[in-house]
């Protein structure tokens, strides 16, 4: 039973991580083959008035990113802990025969 639970957890994690990557790769792929284009004479470069900052500019933005990442991984860990507790509870209830597996043969009642 424990290996089955681990396989289910692994499958869910694989889907949760792999599905977004597969969908983003599919969206980035061109739908039609590209034909080679003739190069044109270079035009005047565009003048940008905006500044692009790819990284956090100050300490407040850096700490906000760090807090978000900590919150994200903390919530993932909490959800996995709750899932683990639920699986243990189902195993415990099944052990007391309140829930019977459909593939398990019927057991005889205990002799008193």
N, C-alpha and C positions, 0 to 999 in steps of 0.2 A: 504494500500500500504506500509506503514511504517513497519508493522509487517512482510510482505513478504520480504522486503529488509533485515530486521534483521535476518530472518530465512536463507536467502541466504548467508549472511555474516557469520553466525554461522556455516552453513554447510561447507563453504569454509575453515574456520579456523579449523574446526574439521578434515577435510580431510588433510589439510596442516600439522597438528600436529600429527594426528593419523596414517596416512599412513606410515611415516618412521618408527614408532615404530612397526607397524604390520609387515612390511617387514623385519626389523632387527630381530624380534622374530622368524619369519619364517626361516630366514637364519641360525639362531643359533640352531634350533631344529634338532635333528638327523633324518636322512631319514630312517634308518633301526634300529630296536631294537638292543641294544648292548648286546652281550653275555658276561657273566662273564669270566674274564681272570684269568689264574693261576698266582699267584705272583711268581716272580723270586727273586733270591737272590739280595740284594742291590748291585749296582755297585758303583764304585768310583764317587763321585760328580764331576761335571764339574767345572773347574776353570774359573771364568769370569774375564776378564781383563777390561771390560767396566764398567763404573759407570752409573747407571740409576738414573736420577733425575726426579721424577714424578711432581715436582713443579717448578715454575720459580726460577732460580738461583740467579738473581740479580734484581735490581730495573728497569732496562731497559726492561727485559722480563715481569715483572709484569705490568708495565705501558702499554706495547704493548697489553697485554691481556685485560686490562681494556678499552683501547681505542677501540679495536676490538669489545668488547661487547657493548660499548656505540654506536659505529657506526652501529652495527647490529640492535639494538633496535630502534635507531633513524630512520634508513631507513624503518623499519617496521611501525613505527608511521607515517612517511611521506606518505608511500603508503596507509595506512588506511585513512589518512586525504584526500588524493586525491580521493580515492574511495568514501568517504563520500560526497565530493564536487560534484563528478559526479552524484551520486544518487540524490542529491538535485537539480542539473540542470535538470535531466530527469523529476523529479517531477514537477518542475516549467514549463517546456515545455509542459508537459502533461496537466497541469492546463490551459494553454492557448489553448489547443486542437490542437496543431500542431501534436501531436502523439495521436492516439486513441488506446485504449486497445481493443483487439479482443473480449473479453468477455463482454464489456460494450455495452449497447443498444445505438443505434444511437440517438443523441440529435438533437432537433429542432434548427434551427438557431435563434439567438436572435432577438427579435422584436425591431425595431428602431423607 
